[in-house]
Amino acid sequence: MAKRSKRYQEASKLVDRSKAYEAEEAVALLKETAKAKFDETVEAAFRLGVDPKKADQQIRGAMVLPHGTGKTQRVLVFAKGDKATEAENAGADYVGEQDLINKINQGWFEFDVVVATPDMMAEVGKLGRVLGPKGLMPNPKTGTVTFEIEKAVHEIKAGKVEYRVDKSANIHVPLGKISFDNEKLVENFEAIADALVKAKPQAAKGVYMRNASITSTMGPGIRVDVSSYRN
């Protein structure tokens, strides 16, 4: 078992592990436990009542957080012609075709999100073995395979996040930075929870929103009461 730092152990003493806190209370406590000397990232984790092994219970999507993530995303767009120009005008950091494909194949990954027009996917699909494991492969379900390039780039720059259920039926989503106002972190959390409720598969049975927690980069997890999302 990994040995926890003294700072982490002291922060953990402030958290009642048996309690599920209201979102506002959880965020306030999170601020008390975040003692790192940098602006820690805040993340939410949701445990859902789904079976990820079944195709009809897969959950994947994207949304724009009300207050963004606090991180500037570097956007790469695969497009040509007018759509390439549209991407450049929208503020994409990198725009190209085969030149960028070759660069990525040579080990270049100085970007955070990849967007592609549908007519580029035949070539971009060949990058699946390198982009896939890093979670960077464009996908229509997350709005990153689209001809609406301007909209896609603007949403990503505004704080769009992707979510996907893992093999253990958990979803991890960034909420912002510890420097955010409490109200902004709470509203980002509630927006994500609402989106997950709307994404509930019809095939899911029993309790869907089982539990949730929030944590900062170096801090302990804090359980959040999600009972109001179960009806």
Sequence and secondary structure as in RCSB ss.txt:
>XXXX:A:sequence
MAKRSKRYQEASKLVDRSKAYEAEEAVALLKETAKAKFDETVEAAFRLGVDPKKADQQIRGAMVLPHGTGKTQRV
LVFAKGDKATEAENAGADYVGEQDLINKINQGWFEFDVVVATPDMMAEVGKLGRVLGPKGLMPNPKTGTVTFEIE
KAVHEIKAGKVEYRVDKSANIHVPLGKISFDNEKLVENFEAIADALVKAKPQAAKGVYMRNASITSTMGPGIRVD
VSSYRN
>XXXX:A:secstr
     HHHHHHHTTS TT  B HHHHHHHHHHH   SS  EEEEEEEES  TTSGGG  EEEEE TT  SS   E
EEE  THHHHHHHHHT SEEESHHHHHHHHTT    SEEEE GGGHHHHGGGHHHHGGGT    GGGT B S HH
HHHHHHHHTEEEEE  TTSEEEEEEEETTS HHHHHHHHHHHHHHHHHT  TT  S SEEEEEEEETTS  EEE 
 GGG  
